[in-house]
Amino acid sequence: MEDNKLTRFKEHRDETQYRVYDEHARDGVAEFYYQNHIHQTVDFVKAKRAQWLPPSSKCEMSFWEAVNFLNTLVDDSDPDIDLSQLDHHLQTAEAMRQDGLPRWFVLAGFVHDMGKVLCLWDEPQYCVVGDTFPVGCRWSPKIVYSEFFRDNPDAKVPLYQTENGIYEPKCGLDNVLMSWGHDEYLSQVTRPYLPVEAQWVIRYHSFYSWHKEGEYKHLMNDTDVEKFHWVKKFNPYDLYSKKPVKPDWKKLQPYYQELVAEYFPEIIKW
């Protein structure tokens, strides 16, 4: 199935043409990552976790109210496409459904970027979207635009520039402070409703220096290794399903309304 899937994706665009961070990237992508890389410090991440993570929820609204907001949002960090988040969710989930994957996995594809509702409360995109990475230890040179970290205040903290930094070797990724964004936020919001495998997909799908480049293995424990394959399996659907053509939401809406109702209550604490 994997070969057929990738062949189908390549009919639209070769996989090497995605995530190209050079002069051909959309306007503003490099500036976004500069702001992201200089702001994501240990203290910043701790402050954002205290501000946003449950039980300090900021509001209650339905899943579909959040979807309506996302339909107005374009991700400034994405070099590949400028459709709304709803369109991206549908492209991801429909590619997964076409391959006959489990319903919970298709749902993870449909909701994986819902944490970007943080922008609804005027959070700047540099602390909502983009690739994620550990803070409090040496930044991998394989993180996109890693050269921008030179202007991050944590670059002046010697402990943070060692391999393990503030962590113990093999401590497990659940014990690592990740750069703050929609991934961490949504994984916590959806924890009461989704299988743990779906939470892993949501929390780590933007951690490209780990699941694409193989970095930070020194922080992983056995549980990380066990769950890794779900994130790895998800990535091609998230990345290679992107097309410039909008999905037909009216046609697809009944299926996703039923799927969402299977797992989520009518009102969610955000």
Protein Blocks (a to p, Z undefined) as FASTA:
>chain_A
ZZmmmmmmmmmocfklgoiacfkbcehklmmmmmmmmmmcfklmmmmmmmmmcckbfbdc
dfklmmmmmmmpccfklmkbccdfklmmmmmmmmmmmnopafklmmmmmmmmmmmmmmmn
opafklmgccdddehiacdfkbghklmmmmgmklmmmklmgfklmacehkbjklpccddd
fklmmmmmmmmmmcfklmmmmmmmmmmmlmmnopaklmpcfklmmmmmmmmmmmmmmmmm
pcfbdcdfklmmmmmmmmmmmmmcfbdcZZ
